[in-house]
Amino acid sequence: MEEGLIPNVSVDCVVFGFDFTTLNVLLIERNFTVDGVVYDDLKLPGDLMRLDEDLDTAAGRILKENTGLSNIYLNQFKSFGSPDRLKKKPRDMKWLLQIDHPEEHVITIAYYSLIDISAQHNSDLIISDNARWCPVHEVTDLVMDHMDIVQCALEHLRIELLNKPIGFELLPDKFTLSQMQKLYEVILETTFDKRNFRKKISSMKYLIPLNEKQVGVAHKPARLYIFSREVYTKTKKDNFDFSV
């Protein structure tokens, strides 16, 4: 094992990305061979903590290594410490032995992160060679207990989305109300009437209309909006409710 690592404390990151149609999660391909058998599966971005890191620093490092991005939204949502979490699947124990992992009981602190991955995103987003975006609804099996971690992150995201304007982290700087509605519908797995949705968001003083419209679209261009964090900080309500 690499020196300077804490062998029984890790940080895993559930990185959500939205592309205007689908909520995706960033997964890492895990390929290894034992006794001539080739294993190929998927895991969350994660790593053991370093001796000189705190939790937030470790999460930021993991995200930087896998996306090329810094200073993106991070939310620590839960820790996972079941004594048998590394033993759920025989292949996981074979992998741990192959990488000379001395600890069978590892406590993982989990974060989720939000990234706009639409075509309008800036070029700083660089996905590592062994990583790929997968639609959340298509992910059914991951290594160890990573599936549980993804499901728990999704539950926390939905709760936060109803009470805080975190959804804007998944949208480009300038967006349409239809794009915003689609985001809420996809994450909350529901459908909003267009009129009712706009009535819900009409009280959001931090949703600023621009004197700009979409360009290069086949349909009638829609007005663009921005999210003002400054206005939100001044006008936010403690109990804003976006429940369906």
N, C-alpha and C positions, 0 to 999 in steps of 0.2 A: 504494500500500500504506500502511496505517495506520502512523504513526510509532511508534517504541518497540517494534517487533516484530523478532525475529531471523528473517530471511527463509529460512534453510535448516535450521531446527531446529523440529520440531513435536512435539506430544504428542497421541496418540490414546488414547481410553478405550473399552475393551470393558466395557460395563455389563451384567452378568447380573442377571436378576430371576426369582424363582421364585414361582408362584402356586398351589402345592399339586399341580399337574398337569403343568406344562410349564416347561422352562427357556427363558427369553426373553432377547433381547438388545435394547438400546436403540439405535435407528437414526434418523438425521437425513435428512429428505427434502431432496434437492438438486434445485431447479428452476431452469432458466435457458434462455434463447433465443439462438440464434446464426443469423443469416441467415434468420430466419423459422421455423427449426426449433426446436421445444420439446423439451427434454430433461428427463426426470423419472426419478430413480434414488435410491439410498440410500447413505449413508455412515456411518461411525462419528463420534461426537462427538469433535471435535478442534480444535486451533487452533495457530498459531505461538506459540512462547514469547515472552514479553515480556522486555525487557532487565533488568527488576528482579525477575525470578522465578527460583527454582530449579525443578527438574523436578517435585518433589512439589507445590509451590505452584501450578504451572501445571495439573497434573492436578486438584487440588482446585478450582481456579477453573472449569475446564471442566465438572466434575461439578455444581458449584453452579449454573452458568448453565443446565444442561439438566435438572436434577432438583430444584433448590431445597434439596438436602441438603448438609450439611457433616459432617465427621468420620465418614465411612463407610469401609468396608474398601477399601484400595487396595493393589495389588501390581504393582510394575514388573517385567515379565517378559521383555522382549526389545526390541532396537532393530532397525529396518529401514532399510537404507541402500543397496539396489541402485540403481545409476545410472539404470536404466530403469524404476523403479517408478512414475513419474508418466506414463510414455509407453505403458502397456499398452493403453490404449483411446483412440482419437482424440478422443472427447468430453471426456476429462479434460484434454487439452491445450487444447481450445477453452475450457473452463471456467477454466483457469489464466490464459489470455490475457485473458479477460473481466474477471477480478478483478485484473488488473494484477500478476500474480505474477512477479517477476523471476528466480526461481531454478528451474531444471529439476531440480536434484539436491537433494532435501530428505531429511534424516535424521529419522526418526520414532522416538520413544521411546514404547513402548506399555505401558499399564497395564490391569489388569482390576479391576473393582469388583463388589461383591456387595450386592444390595438385596432385602429382602423386599417383594414387591409384592402380597401377598395382601390380601384385603378387610380383614384385621385390622390392616394397617399404619397408622401414624399419618398425620395429614393434612399433614405437612410435605412429603410427596412430591408435587411439582408438575412435571409433564413439560412442557417447552417446546412451543410451538405447532407447531413443525415436526419434532417427534420422535414416535416411536411404538415400542411394544413389538412385537417379532416373534418367534415361536417359532424357536429356533436351528435346528431340523431343517428349517425351511421356507426358510431364507436360503441362496440359491444363487448370487447375483450382487450384488456391491457395487462401488463405484468403486475405481479404481486397484488396489492390492494389499490392500484392506481385508478381503477374504474370507480371505486368507492370515493376516492378523492375528487374525481371529476364531477360525480353526481352531487357531492356535498358542495363543491364550488358553485355549481349551477344553481343549487337551492339558495345559497347566499347571494348570488348575483341577482336572482329574481326579487328577493326581499329588498336588497339595496336599491334596485331599479325603481321600486314603488315609492321609495322615500327620499331618494337623493338623485341629483341629475348626473349620475355616472354614465348614463347611456351616451352622452355626448363624447365620451372618450373613444367610442366605437365608430363615430361619424367623422367625416372630414371637417375642416374648419368652417366651410360653408356648405349648407345642406338644405334640402327642401323639406317641407312638412310631411310629404308623402314618404320620403326616405326615413324620417324620424318615426312615423307611424309603423312602417314596416319593421323597423328595429324592435319596437315594443311588442309587436305581434309575434315576431319570431322567437324572442326570448321568453315571453310569457305564454307562448303557445295558445294564442287566442286571436280573435278577429274583432277589430273595432269598426263601427260605423264611422265613416269619414267625418260627418258633421259632429257626432258625439266626441270623437277624438279631439277635434279642434276646439270644442267647447271645454274639454278637460285642460288643454294646454293654454287656454286664453288668459289664465291668471299668471302665467309664467313671465314676469317682467324681465327676466334675464334672457328670454328668447327674443332676439333683436332682428326685425326685418331689415333687409338691405334694399337699396335701389339697384339691385342686380337680379338677373334671371339666368337660368341654365343656358348653356350654349352647346351647340353640336348634338342636340337630341332630336329624335324623329317626331316626337309629339310636341304639343304646345309647351314652350318653356315655362317652368314654374319659378316663382320668386325664391330667392335664397335667403337663408337665415344664419345667424351665428349665435353661439352661446357665450354670454358675458359672465365670466366668473366674478368679476368685480360687482356687477349688479346683483348676482345671486348672493354674494356674501352680505350685502347690505339689506336685502329684502327677503331672504329665505325664511320659510316657516318651519318651525320645529316638527310639526306633524303633517307635512304635506303628504297627501294620500292619492296615489295613482291606481288604487285597487280597481279591478275590473268588476 
